[in-house]
């Protein structure tokens, strides 16, 4: 898993990078950690909104995994809360994709089982063409 981090309008301190690594380590549970084809691009930054609105922090993550891309963006008044929201959103997207893939496999297996039941004649246990 390759992680690329970019900071916009803020300095990337060791405390921020440690916190970001801690949050992204939870993401590894939902992905294969040995898979080197997984690329994670994280961008954190600060923007200003209006005269008296104050600073707004933005956290964005793009995850590329075997031809599939996932993206999550969050904005908050605090950098750490923006990172937390981003982490929750990307984990939700990845788990939904994994569950959908699992359901499709199970549905396909059920159809094959139904086809196999229809091919055998129950009394003589012979194959019916």
Rosetta constraint file for C-alpha pairs under 8 A:
AtomPair CA 1 CA 33 HARMONIC 6.23 0.50
AtomPair CA 1 CA 34 HARMONIC 6.93 0.50
AtomPair CA 1 CA 35 HARMONIC 6.02 0.50
AtomPair CA 1 CA 36 HARMONIC 4.88 0.50
AtomPair CA 1 CA 37 HARMONIC 6.68 0.50
AtomPair CA 1 CA 38 HARMONIC 4.94 0.50
AtomPair CA 1 CA 39 HARMONIC 5.94 0.50
AtomPair CA 1 CA 40 HARMONIC 7.29 0.50
AtomPair CA 2 CA 36 HARMONIC 6.75 0.50
AtomPair CA 2 CA 37 HARMONIC 7.80 0.50
AtomPair CA 2 CA 38 HARMONIC 6.35 0.50
AtomPair CA 2 CA 39 HARMONIC 4.89 0.50
AtomPair CA 2 CA 40 HARMONIC 5.99 0.50
AtomPair CA 3 CA 39 HARMONIC 6.19 0.50
AtomPair CA 3 CA 40 HARMONIC 4.72 0.50
AtomPair CA 3 CA 41 HARMONIC 5.99 0.50
AtomPair CA 3 CA 42 HARMONIC 7.41 0.50
AtomPair CA 4 CA 39 HARMONIC 7.81 0.50
AtomPair CA 4 CA 40 HARMONIC 6.12 0.50
AtomPair CA 4 CA 41 HARMONIC 4.80 0.50
AtomPair CA 4 CA 42 HARMONIC 6.07 0.50
AtomPair CA 5 CA 41 HARMONIC 6.10 0.50
AtomPair CA 5 CA 42 HARMONIC 4.82 0.50
AtomPair CA 5 CA 43 HARMONIC 5.87 0.50
AtomPair CA 5 CA 44 HARMONIC 7.88 0.50
AtomPair CA 6 CA 41 HARMONIC 7.89 0.50
AtomPair CA 6 CA 42 HARMONIC 6.21 0.50
AtomPair CA 6 CA 43 HARMONIC 4.69 0.50
AtomPair CA 6 CA 44 HARMONIC 6.40 0.50
AtomPair CA 7 CA 11 HARMONIC 6.68 0.50
AtomPair CA 7 CA 12 HARMONIC 6.30 0.50
AtomPair CA 7 CA 43 HARMONIC 5.80 0.50
AtomPair CA 7 CA 44 HARMONIC 5.07 0.50
AtomPair CA 7 CA 45 HARMONIC 5.47 0.50
AtomPair CA 8 CA 43 HARMONIC 7.39 0.50
AtomPair CA 8 CA 44 HARMONIC 6.28 0.50
AtomPair CA 8 CA 45 HARMONIC 4.32 0.50
AtomPair CA 8 CA 46 HARMONIC 6.53 0.50
AtomPair CA 9 CA 45 HARMONIC 5.73 0.50
AtomPair CA 9 CA 46 HARMONIC 5.63 0.50
AtomPair CA 9 CA 47 HARMONIC 7.55 0.50
AtomPair CA 10 CA 45 HARMONIC 6.04 0.50
AtomPair CA 10 CA 46 HARMONIC 6.49 0.50
AtomPair CA 12 CA 16 HARMONIC 6.35 0.50
AtomPair CA 12 CA 17 HARMONIC 6.78 0.50
AtomPair CA 13 CA 17 HARMONIC 6.40 0.50
AtomPair CA 14 CA 18 HARMONIC 5.98 0.50
AtomPair CA 15 CA 19 HARMONIC 6.17 0.50
AtomPair CA 16 CA 20 HARMONIC 6.06 0.50
AtomPair CA 17 CA 21 HARMONIC 6.03 0.50
AtomPair CA 18 CA 22 HARMONIC 6.12 0.50
AtomPair CA 19 CA 23 HARMONIC 6.30 0.50
AtomPair CA 20 CA 24 HARMONIC 6.13 0.50
AtomPair CA 20 CA 83 HARMONIC 7.25 0.50
AtomPair CA 21 CA 25 HARMONIC 6.02 0.50
AtomPair CA 22 CA 26 HARMONIC 7.08 0.50
AtomPair CA 23 CA 27 HARMONIC 7.23 0.50
AtomPair CA 23 CA 83 HARMONIC 7.89 0.50
AtomPair CA 23 CA 84 HARMONIC 7.44 0.50
AtomPair CA 23 CA 87 HARMONIC 6.62 0.50
AtomPair CA 24 CA 28 HARMONIC 6.84 0.50
AtomPair CA 24 CA 87 HARMONIC 7.20 0.50
AtomPair CA 25 CA 29 HARMONIC 7.44 0.50
AtomPair CA 26 CA 30 HARMONIC 7.82 0.50
AtomPair CA 27 CA 31 HARMONIC 6.78 0.50
AtomPair CA 27 CA 87 HARMONIC 7.68 0.50
AtomPair CA 27 CA 91 HARMONIC 6.34 0.50
AtomPair CA 28 CA 32 HARMONIC 6.68 0.50
AtomPair CA 28 CA 33 HARMONIC 5.68 0.50
AtomPair CA 29 CA 33 HARMONIC 7.61 0.50
AtomPair CA 30 CA 91 HARMONIC 7.49 0.50
AtomPair CA 30 CA 94 HARMONIC 7.09 0.50
AtomPair CA 30 CA 95 HARMONIC 6.98 0.50
AtomPair CA 37 CA 65 HARMONIC 6.52 0.50
AtomPair CA 37 CA 66 HARMONIC 6.74 0.50
AtomPair CA 38 CA 63 HARMONIC 7.17 0.50
AtomPair CA 38 CA 64 HARMONIC 5.71 0.50
AtomPair CA 38 CA 65 HARMONIC 4.75 0.50
AtomPair CA 38 CA 66 HARMONIC 7.11 0.50
AtomPair CA 39 CA 63 HARMONIC 5.83 0.50
AtomPair CA 39 CA 64 HARMONIC 5.19 0.50
AtomPair CA 39 CA 65 HARMONIC 6.76 0.50
AtomPair CA 40 CA 61 HARMONIC 6.99 0.50
AtomPair CA 40 CA 62 HARMONIC 5.82 0.50
AtomPair CA 40 CA 63 HARMONIC 4.57 0.50
AtomPair CA 40 CA 64 HARMONIC 6.48 0.50
AtomPair CA 41 CA 61 HARMONIC 5.65 0.50
AtomPair CA 41 CA 62 HARMONIC 5.09 0.50
AtomPair CA 41 CA 63 HARMONIC 6.40 0.50
AtomPair CA 42 CA 59 HARMONIC 7.40 0.50
AtomPair CA 42 CA 60 HARMONIC 5.75 0.50
AtomPair CA 42 CA 61 HARMONIC 4.48 0.50
AtomPair CA 42 CA 62 HARMONIC 6.50 0.50
AtomPair CA 43 CA 59 HARMONIC 5.88 0.50
AtomPair CA 43 CA 60 HARMONIC 5.14 0.50
AtomPair CA 43 CA 61 HARMONIC 6.39 0.50
AtomPair CA 44 CA 57 HARMONIC 7.45 0.50
AtomPair CA 44 CA 58 HARMONIC 5.66 0.50
AtomPair CA 44 CA 59 HARMONIC 4.45 0.50
AtomPair CA 44 CA 60 HARMONIC 6.29 0.50
AtomPair CA 45 CA 57 HARMONIC 5.78 0.50
AtomPair CA 45 CA 58 HARMONIC 5.31 0.50
AtomPair CA 45 CA 59 HARMONIC 6.61 0.50
AtomPair CA 46 CA 55 HARMONIC 6.61 0.50
AtomPair CA 46 CA 56 HARMONIC 5.73 0.50
AtomPair CA 46 CA 57 HARMONIC 4.45 0.50
AtomPair CA 46 CA 58 HARMONIC 6.05 0.50
AtomPair CA 47 CA 55 HARMONIC 5.99 0.50
AtomPair CA 47 CA 56 HARMONIC 5.28 0.50
AtomPair CA 47 CA 57 HARMONIC 6.27 0.50
AtomPair CA 47 CA 58 HARMONIC 7.48 0.50
AtomPair CA 48 CA 53 HARMONIC 7.53 0.50
AtomPair CA 48 CA 54 HARMONIC 6.26 0.50
AtomPair CA 48 CA 55 HARMONIC 4.89 0.50
AtomPair CA 48 CA 56 HARMONIC 5.89 0.50
AtomPair CA 49 CA 53 HARMONIC 5.69 0.50
AtomPair CA 49 CA 54 HARMONIC 6.51 0.50
AtomPair CA 49 CA 55 HARMONIC 6.73 0.50
AtomPair CA 49 CA 56 HARMONIC 6.89 0.50
AtomPair CA 50 CA 54 HARMONIC 7.53 0.50
AtomPair CA 55 CA 77 HARMONIC 6.63 0.50
AtomPair CA 56 CA 75 HARMONIC 6.66 0.50
AtomPair CA 56 CA 76 HARMONIC 5.86 0.50
AtomPair CA 56 CA 77 HARMONIC 5.04 0.50
AtomPair CA 56 CA 78 HARMONIC 7.28 0.50
AtomPair CA 57 CA 75 HARMONIC 5.62 0.50
AtomPair CA 57 CA 76 HARMONIC 5.45 0.50
AtomPair CA 57 CA 77 HARMONIC 5.86 0.50
AtomPair CA 57 CA 78 HARMONIC 6.07 0.50
AtomPair CA 57 CA 79 HARMONIC 5.27 0.50
AtomPair CA 57 CA 82 HARMONIC 6.65 0.50
AtomPair CA 58 CA 73 HARMONIC 7.34 0.50
AtomPair CA 58 CA 74 HARMONIC 5.81 0.50
AtomPair CA 58 CA 75 HARMONIC 4.43 0.50
AtomPair CA 58 CA 76 HARMONIC 6.59 0.50
AtomPair CA 58 CA 79 HARMONIC 7.09 0.50
AtomPair CA 58 CA 82 HARMONIC 6.18 0.50
AtomPair CA 59 CA 73 HARMONIC 5.86 0.50
AtomPair CA 59 CA 74 HARMONIC 5.45 0.50
AtomPair CA 59 CA 75 HARMONIC 6.45 0.50
AtomPair CA 59 CA 79 HARMONIC 7.63 0.50
AtomPair CA 59 CA 82 HARMONIC 5.67 0.50
AtomPair CA 59 CA 83 HARMONIC 5.69 0.50
AtomPair CA 59 CA 86 HARMONIC 6.34 0.50
AtomPair CA 60 CA 71 HARMONIC 7.51 0.50
AtomPair CA 60 CA 72 HARMONIC 5.81 0.50
AtomPair CA 60 CA 73 HARMONIC 4.39 0.50
AtomPair CA 60 CA 74 HARMONIC 6.48 0.50
AtomPair CA 60 CA 86 HARMONIC 6.67 0.50
AtomPair CA 61 CA 71 HARMONIC 5.68 0.50
AtomPair CA 61 CA 72 HARMONIC 5.42 0.50
AtomPair CA 61 CA 73 HARMONIC 6.54 0.50
AtomPair CA 61 CA 86 HARMONIC 7.14 0.50
AtomPair CA 61 CA 90 HARMONIC 7.64 0.50
AtomPair CA 62 CA 69 HARMONIC 7.07 0.50
AtomPair CA 62 CA 70 HARMONIC 5.79 0.50
AtomPair CA 62 CA 71 HARMONIC 4.58 0.50
AtomPair CA 62 CA 72 HARMONIC 6.80 0.50
AtomPair CA 63 CA 69 HARMONIC 5.60 0.50
AtomPair CA 63 CA 70 HARMONIC 5.01 0.50
AtomPair CA 63 CA 71 HARMONIC 6.31 0.50
AtomPair CA 64 CA 68 HARMONIC 5.82 0.50
AtomPair CA 64 CA 69 HARMONIC 4.49 0.50
AtomPair CA 64 CA 70 HARMONIC 6.47 0.50
AtomPair CA 65 CA 69 HARMONIC 6.22 0.50
AtomPair CA 70 CA 90 HARMONIC 7.07 0.50
AtomPair CA 70 CA 93 HARMONIC 6.94 0.50
AtomPair CA 70 CA 94 HARMONIC 7.33 0.50
AtomPair CA 71 CA 90 HARMONIC 6.64 0.50
AtomPair CA 72 CA 86 HARMONIC 5.80 0.50
AtomPair CA 72 CA 87 HARMONIC 8.00 0.50
AtomPair CA 72 CA 89 HARMONIC 5.89 0.50
AtomPair CA 72 CA 90 HARMONIC 5.52 0.50
AtomPair CA 73 CA 86 HARMONIC 5.85 0.50
AtomPair CA 73 CA 89 HARMONIC 7.97 0.50
AtomPair CA 74 CA 82 HARMONIC 5.57 0.50
AtomPair CA 74 CA 83 HARMONIC 7.52 0.50
AtomPair CA 74 CA 85 HARMONIC 6.10 0.50
AtomPair CA 74 CA 86 HARMONIC 5.45 0.50
AtomPair CA 75 CA 82 HARMONIC 5.48 0.50
AtomPair CA 76 CA 81 HARMONIC 6.45 0.50
AtomPair CA 76 CA 82 HARMONIC 5.11 0.50
AtomPair CA 77 CA 81 HARMONIC 7.71 0.50
AtomPair CA 77 CA 82 HARMONIC 7.67 0.50
AtomPair CA 78 CA 82 HARMONIC 6.33 0.50
AtomPair CA 79 CA 83 HARMONIC 6.33 0.50
AtomPair CA 80 CA 84 HARMONIC 6.24 0.50
AtomPair CA 81 CA 85 HARMONIC 6.21 0.50
AtomPair CA 82 CA 86 HARMONIC 6.15 0.50
AtomPair CA 83 CA 87 HARMONIC 6.15 0.50
AtomPair CA 84 CA 88 HARMONIC 6.33 0.50
AtomPair CA 85 CA 89 HARMONIC 6.22 0.50
AtomPair CA 86 CA 90 HARMONIC 6.25 0.50
AtomPair CA 87 CA 91 HARMONIC 6.16 0.50
AtomPair CA 88 CA 92 HARMONIC 6.17 0.50
AtomPair CA 89 CA 93 HARMONIC 6.34 0.50
AtomPair CA 90 CA 94 HARMONIC 6.23 0.50
AtomPair CA 91 CA 95 HARMONIC 6.08 0.50
AtomPair CA 92 CA 96 HARMONIC 6.14 0.50
AtomPair CA 93 CA 97 HARMONIC 6.31 0.50
AtomPair CA 94 CA 98 HARMONIC 6.22 0.50
AtomPair CA 95 CA 99 HARMONIC 6.03 0.50
AtomPair CA 96 CA 100 HARMONIC 6.09 0.50
AtomPair CA 97 CA 101 HARMONIC 6.21 0.50
AtomPair CA 98 CA 102 HARMONIC 6.21 0.50
AtomPair CA 99 CA 103 HARMONIC 6.13 0.50
AtomPair CA 100 CA 104 HARMONIC 6.26 0.50
AtomPair CA 101 CA 105 HARMONIC 6.39 0.50
AtomPair CA 102 CA 106 HARMONIC 6.26 0.50
AtomPair CA 103 CA 107 HARMONIC 6.07 0.50
AtomPair CA 104 CA 108 HARMONIC 6.17 0.50
AtomPair CA 105 CA 109 HARMONIC 6.23 0.50
AtomPair CA 106 CA 110 HARMONIC 6.17 0.50
AtomPair CA 107 CA 111 HARMONIC 6.35 0.50
AtomPair CA 108 CA 112 HARMONIC 6.34 0.50
AtomPair CA 109 CA 113 HARMONIC 6.20 0.50
AtomPair CA 110 CA 114 HARMONIC 6.25 0.50
AtomPair CA 111 CA 115 HARMONIC 6.19 0.50
AtomPair CA 112 CA 116 HARMONIC 6.15 0.50
AtomPair CA 113 CA 117 HARMONIC 6.24 0.50
AtomPair CA 114 CA 118 HARMONIC 6.41 0.50
AtomPair CA 115 CA 119 HARMONIC 6.50 0.50
AtomPair CA 116 CA 120 HARMONIC 6.92 0.50
AtomPair CA 119 CA 127 HARMONIC 6.17 0.50
AtomPair CA 119 CA 128 HARMONIC 5.81 0.50
AtomPair CA 119 CA 129 HARMONIC 7.35 0.50
AtomPair CA 120 CA 125 HARMONIC 6.15 0.50
AtomPair CA 120 CA 126 HARMONIC 5.99 0.50
AtomPair CA 120 CA 127 HARMONIC 5.02 0.50
AtomPair CA 120 CA 128 HARMONIC 6.09 0.50
AtomPair CA 121 CA 125 HARMONIC 5.36 0.50
AtomPair CA 121 CA 126 HARMONIC 5.72 0.50
AtomPair CA 121 CA 127 HARMONIC 6.42 0.50
AtomPair CA 121 CA 128 HARMONIC 6.50 0.50
AtomPair CA 122 CA 126 HARMONIC 7.77 0.50
